[in-house]
Amino acid sequence: MHAFQVTDFDCKPTLKDIATPVPATGEVLLKIHACGLNFADLLMAKGTYQDTPTPPFTLGMEVCGTVVNANDDVRSPAKGERVAVFGGDGGLAEYGVFPAENCVVVPETMSSEVAAGFFVAYGTSHLALSDRARLQPGETLLVLGAAGGVGLTAVEIGKAMGATVIAVARGPEKLGIAKAAGADHLIDSETADITDAVKALGGADVVYDPVGGAGFTAAMRATNRKGRIIVIGFASGDVPPIPANIILVKNIDVLGFYWGGYLKFRPDLVMKSIRELMDMHAAGKLHPHISHTLSLDQAADALDLLATRKSTGKVVVTP
């Protein structure tokens, strides 16, 4: 089968012809229909992600596919069922093996492309805003990188939770996408002073930051007293220093959130969140946005769309 693999961190990932894997204890073999890309895939290709495997390995953290085989100890999901799963790696391939216990059967109302990019983006925003930030109806939520893979879901879920949402993104096109997802106020990070613009709107009670860098500092200065800042990631490539004096004086909480970590210490909460999100999608409350769908032989181009910030919402590869 074909797989898009990292063989050395000093070399670019390439498409390889490798043996089809065999499911081990607790695993199922999927014929992969779609793989959703994440910023973490870029870090993993460089060996800088916190959960990077030892090369060689296949990129692709989350997939949707049909169960074609399973280890003898697996009772569900059954062969022939279409499931979505976060596997951590192995998704950018024609086939892959994944833990059966992490697989969720995909309803007929959800396409494979949507299912493949659903878990990480929506799961991150849902748990970050509900479990970590304790976002309340009527509060103001500031979302940085609001047209990106996780940022756009934060806009949508924050609005569904009853918050007033301020979206920060680059340029009118990306801001238009954030507005369509439910944003109440729009700030163009290319032309506006984020701090001044947010303060003019009354400040932020919760900040959702997958970008880092100067955006974090600007948002922190516009955070209200007793506000909460959720650190999701550093898409800017810049991990910002956190001035403890400002946190102290303003009584601000700075909260880290790593969805993959929850899979290890609170898998029950993750699965509960996913079920709730699936129900919200079935009820028409969530509208996943996919800006690009590419084939497996275009996987390098798909990753480049993330690296150059030319995508909005999700980028999906379809083997």
ChimeraX attribute file (.defattr): number of C-alpha atoms within 10 A of each C-alpha:
attribute: neighborCount
match mode: 1-to-1
recipient: residues
	/A:1	12
	/A:2	18
	/A:3	28
	/A:4	25
	/A:5	24
	/A:6	24
	/A:7	17
	/A:8	15
	/A:9	15
	/A:10	10
	/A:11	10
	/A:12	12
	/A:13	21
	/A:14	15
	/A:15	18
	/A:16	15
	/A:17	12
	/A:18	12
	/A:19	10
	/A:20	15
	/A:21	12
	/A:22	14
	/A:23	20
	/A:24	16
	/A:25	12
	/A:26	17
	/A:27	23
	/A:28	28
	/A:29	24
	/A:30	29
	/A:31	21
	/A:32	28
	/A:33	25
	/A:34	31
	/A:35	35
	/A:36	31
	/A:37	28
	/A:38	22
	/A:39	18
	/A:40	21
	/A:41	21
	/A:42	18
	/A:43	16
	/A:44	21
	/A:45	25
	/A:46	17
	/A:47	18
	/A:48	13
	/A:49	14
	/A:50	10
	/A:51	14
	/A:52	18
	/A:53	16
	/A:54	11
	/A:55	13
	/A:56	12
	/A:57	19
	/A:58	25
	/A:59	27
	/A:60	29
	/A:61	24
	/A:62	26
	/A:63	38
	/A:64	31
	/A:65	29
	/A:66	23
	/A:67	24
	/A:68	16
	/A:69	18
	/A:70	25
	/A:71	15
	/A:72	12
	/A:73	10
	/A:74	18
	/A:75	12
	/A:76	17
	/A:77	19
	/A:78	17
	/A:79	15
	/A:80	13
	/A:81	15
	/A:82	24
	/A:83	25
	/A:84	27
	/A:85	28
	/A:86	26
	/A:87	18
	/A:88	19
	/A:89	22
	/A:90	24
	/A:91	34
	/A:92	32
	/A:93	31
	/A:94	21
	/A:95	24
	/A:96	26
	/A:97	24
	/A:98	23
	/A:99	18
	/A:100	23
	/A:101	14
	/A:102	17
	/A:103	23
	/A:104	22
	/A:105	17
	/A:106	20
	/A:107	14
	/A:108	9
	/A:109	8
	/A:110	14
	/A:111	13
	/A:112	26
	/A:113	23
	/A:114	21
	/A:115	27
	/A:116	32
	/A:117	31
	/A:118	30
	/A:119	25
	/A:120	22
	/A:121	23
	/A:122	25
	/A:123	21
	/A:124	23
	/A:125	24
	/A:126	24
	/A:127	20
	/A:128	23
	/A:129	23
	/A:130	15
	/A:131	12
	/A:132	15
	/A:133	22
	/A:134	12
	/A:135	20
	/A:136	16
	/A:137	13
	/A:138	13
	/A:139	17
	/A:140	27
	/A:141	31
	/A:142	31
	/A:143	31
	/A:144	29
	/A:145	28
	/A:146	34
	/A:147	30
	/A:148	29
	/A:149	29
	/A:150	29
	/A:151	29
	/A:152	33
	/A:153	28
	/A:154	34
	/A:155	31
	/A:156	25
	/A:157	24
	/A:158	29
	/A:159	20
	/A:160	15
	/A:161	17
	/A:162	15
	/A:163	22
	/A:164	22
	/A:165	27
	/A:166	27
	/A:167	31
	/A:168	27
	/A:169	24
	/A:170	17
	/A:171	13
	/A:172	13
	/A:173	12
	/A:174	24
	/A:175	23
	/A:176	14
	/A:177	19
	/A:178	32
	/A:179	21
	/A:180	14
	/A:181	23
	/A:182	19
	/A:183	27
	/A:184	17
	/A:185	17
	/A:186	22
	/A:187	21
	/A:188	17
	/A:189	17
	/A:190	12
	/A:191	9
	/A:192	11
	/A:193	13
	/A:194	23
	/A:195	17
	/A:196	14
	/A:197	18
	/A:198	24
	/A:199	15
	/A:200	10
	/A:201	12
	/A:202	12
	/A:203	24
	/A:204	26
	/A:205	24
	/A:206	30
	/A:207	28
	/A:208	30
	/A:209	26
	/A:210	25
	/A:211	24
	/A:212	22
	/A:213	17
	/A:214	15
	/A:215	21
	/A:216	26
	/A:217	16
	/A:218	15
	/A:219	27
	/A:220	25
	/A:221	18
	/A:222	24
	/A:223	26
	/A:224	20
	/A:225	16
	/A:226	15
	/A:227	23
	/A:228	26
	/A:229	25
	/A:230	21
	/A:231	19
	/A:232	21
	/A:233	20
	/A:234	17
	/A:235	20
	/A:236	16
	/A:237	11
	/A:238	14
	/A:239	14
	/A:240	15
	/A:241	11
	/A:242	12
	/A:243	10
	/A:244	10
	/A:245	9
	/A:246	12
	/A:247	19
	/A:248	12
	/A:249	10
	/A:250	15
	/A:251	14
	/A:252	20
	/A:253	16
	/A:254	18
	/A:255	15
	/A:256	14
	/A:257	21
	/A:258	13
	/A:259	19
	/A:260	19
	/A:261	11
	/A:262	15
	/A:263	15
	/A:264	10
	/A:265	10
	/A:266	12
	/A:267	14
	/A:268	12
	/A:269	14
	/A:270	22
	/A:271	17
	/A:272	11
	/A:273	19
	/A:274	20
	/A:275	13
	/A:276	14
	/A:277	20
	/A:278	22
	/A:279	14
	/A:280	15
	/A:281	16
	/A:282	15
	/A:283	9
	/A:284	9
	/A:285	14
	/A:286	18
	/A:287	14
	/A:288	21
	/A:289	20
	/A:290	17
	/A:291	14
	/A:292	15
	/A:293	17
	/A:294	17
	/A:295	14
	/A:296	22
	/A:297	18
	/A:298	16
	/A:299	25
	/A:300	15
	/A:301	13
	/A:302	21
	/A:303	21
	/A:304	14
	/A:305	16
	/A:306	21
	/A:307	14
	/A:308	8
	/A:309	14
	/A:310	13
	/A:311	20
	/A:312	24
	/A:313	23
	/A:314	26
	/A:315	25
	/A:316	30
	/A:317	28
	/A:318	24
	/A:319	21
